[in-house]
């Protein structure tokens, strides 16, 4: 009975949360906007709390890389098909996500404690451009399951924007 409720919620969520009326992603409207932000980042930029800015950018780069090459660990299919699908539908309808801002991607290599900010900017810039140009199949998200290119773009932009709440330019 409980599983049926979760399945129904996963299917009903997009309709209940606004149907086709999807809000734009807060902070980053598209990949070029994210790239412009990275390009214009001042050397004094930092995070007010949590991970360093370089770690946040490395974490975001890992997520984009994994969408192209495969996540190291996936949630069970029942999870991504229900809870994960509902979570993404909710985030997608709102145009923003909220998640644990210091939680690593399951199975991902540890974030470098002393990665120089320019190196992190370069890594994220490179993989965002690679993702933007990619025309082949994408790998399932570890929690949301299969996403098409448009959904993955939104997922990556919402992910980065969620971390941006602690960003400080100086």
C-alpha positions as CSV (number, residue, x, y, z in Angstrom):
1,X,0.0,0.0,0.0
2,X,2.8,2.4,0.9
3,X,4.6,1.7,-2.3
4,X,1.5,2.4,-4.3
5,X,1.1,5.9,-2.6
6,X,4.7,6.7,-3.5
7,X,4.2,5.6,-7.1
8,X,1.0,7.7,-7.5
9,X,2.7,10.7,-5.9
10,X,5.6,10.4,-8.4
11,X,3.2,10.4,-11.3
12,X,0.9,13.1,-9.9
13,X,3.6,15.5,-8.8
14,X,4.2,17.3,-12.1
15,X,0.5,17.9,-12.5
16,X,0.0,19.0,-8.8
17,X,3.0,21.2,-8.9
18,X,2.0,23.3,-11.9
19,X,1.9,21.0,-14.8
20,X,3.4,22.7,-17.8
21,X,4.0,26.0,-15.9
22,X,7.6,25.3,-15.0
23,X,9.5,28.2,-13.4
24,X,12.9,29.2,-14.7
25,X,16.0,28.1,-12.8
26,X,16.9,30.7,-10.2
27,X,20.4,32.2,-10.5
28,X,21.5,30.5,-13.7
29,X,19.1,30.7,-16.7
30,X,21.2,28.4,-18.9
31,X,24.7,26.9,-19.3
32,X,26.1,30.1,-21.0
33,X,25.0,32.1,-17.9
34,X,26.8,29.7,-15.6
35,X,29.9,29.9,-17.9
36,X,29.7,33.7,-17.8
37,X,29.6,33.6,-14.0
38,X,32.6,31.4,-13.8
39,X,34.5,33.5,-16.3
40,X,33.8,36.7,-14.3
41,X,34.5,35.2,-10.9
42,X,36.7,37.6,-8.9
43,X,39.8,36.1,-7.2
44,X,38.3,37.1,-3.8
45,X,35.2,35.0,-4.3
46,X,34.5,32.5,-1.6
47,X,31.7,30.6,0.2
48,X,30.4,32.1,3.4
49,X,30.1,28.6,5.0
50,X,30.5,24.9,4.3
51,X,32.9,23.8,1.6
52,X,35.4,26.1,0.0
53,X,34.3,27.7,-3.3
54,X,36.8,25.4,-5.1
55,X,35.3,22.3,-3.5
56,X,31.8,23.5,-4.5
57,X,32.9,23.9,-8.1
58,X,34.7,20.5,-8.0
59,X,31.5,18.9,-6.6
60,X,29.4,20.5,-9.4
61,X,32.0,19.3,-12.0
62,X,31.8,15.8,-10.6
63,X,28.0,15.8,-11.1
64,X,28.3,17.0,-14.7
65,X,31.1,14.5,-15.4
66,X,29.0,11.6,-13.9
67,X,26.0,12.5,-16.1
68,X,28.3,11.9,-19.1
69,X,30.3,8.9,-17.9
70,X,28.2,7.3,-15.1
71,X,27.7,7.8,-11.4
72,X,29.8,5.6,-9.2
73,X,26.8,4.5,-7.1
74,X,23.1,4.5,-8.0
75,X,20.2,4.4,-5.7
76,X,18.0,1.3,-6.2
77,X,15.6,1.4,-9.2
78,X,12.6,1.5,-6.9
79,X,14.0,4.7,-5.3
80,X,14.9,6.5,-8.5
81,X,11.5,5.5,-10.0
82,X,9.5,6.9,-7.1
83,X,11.2,9.1,-4.5
84,X,13.8,10.3,-6.9
85,X,11.3,11.0,-9.7
86,X,9.1,12.9,-7.2
87,X,12.0,15.0,-5.9
88,X,13.2,16.0,-9.4
89,X,9.6,16.8,-10.5
90,X,9.2,19.0,-7.4
91,X,12.5,20.8,-8.0
92,X,11.9,21.1,-11.7
93,X,8.4,22.7,-11.2
94,X,9.8,25.2,-8.7
95,X,13.0,25.9,-10.7
96,X,15.2,25.4,-7.7
97,X,16.3,22.5,-5.5
98,X,17.4,22.1,-2.0
99,X,19.7,19.4,-0.8
100,X,22.4,18.9,1.8
101,X,25.1,21.4,0.7
102,X,27.9,19.4,2.3
103,X,26.8,15.9,1.1
104,X,29.2,14.4,-1.4
105,X,27.9,12.5,-4.4
106,X,27.7,8.8,-3.3
107,X,30.9,7.0,-4.2
108,X,32.5,10.1,-5.7
109,X,36.2,10.8,-5.0
110,X,36.8,13.0,-2.0
111,X,36.9,16.7,-2.7
112,X,40.4,18.2,-2.6
113,X,41.0,20.3,0.5
114,X,43.5,22.6,-1.1
115,X,42.4,22.7,-4.8
116,X,43.3,26.2,-6.2
117,X,40.2,28.1,-7.2
118,X,41.4,28.7,-10.8
119,X,41.8,24.9,-11.3
120,X,38.3,24.3,-10.0
121,X,36.9,27.0,-12.3
122,X,38.8,25.5,-15.3
123,X,37.5,22.0,-14.5
124,X,33.8,23.1,-14.2
125,X,34.1,25.3,-17.3
126,X,35.5,22.5,-19.4
127,X,32.9,19.9,-18.4
128,X,30.0,22.3,-18.8
129,X,31.2,23.0,-22.3
130,X,31.6,19.3,-23.0
131,X,28.1,18.6,-21.6
132,X,26.6,21.4,-23.6
133,X,28.1,20.0,-26.9
134,X,27.3,16.4,-26.0
135,X,24.7,14.8,-28.3
136,X,24.8,11.2,-27.2
137,X,23.2,9.2,-24.5
138,X,23.4,10.4,-20.9
139,X,23.9,8.3,-17.8
140,X,21.2,7.9,-15.2
141,X,21.3,10.3,-12.3
142,X,22.2,8.5,-9.1
143,X,18.9,9.5,-7.4
144,X,16.6,10.8,-10.2
145,X,17.2,8.0,-12.7
146,X,17.1,8.6,-16.5
147,X,16.9,12.2,-17.5
148,X,16.9,13.7,-21.0
149,X,19.3,16.5,-21.9
150,X,16.9,19.3,-21.1
151,X,16.1,17.8,-17.6
152,X,19.8,17.2,-17.0
153,X,20.6,20.9,-17.9
154,X,18.0,22.0,-15.4
155,X,19.3,19.6,-12.8
156,X,22.8,20.8,-13.1
157,X,21.8,24.5,-13.1
158,X,19.6,24.0,-10.1
159,X,22.3,22.1,-8.3
160,X,24.9,24.8,-8.8
161,X,22.3,27.5,-7.9
162,X,21.5,25.7,-4.6
163,X,25.1,25.9,-3.6
164,X,25.3,29.5,-4.7
165,X,23.2,30.6,-1.7
166,X,26.5,30.8,0.3
167,X,28.6,32.4,-2.5
168,X,30.3,35.8,-1.8
169,X,32.1,37.8,-4.4
170,X,34.4,39.4,-1.9
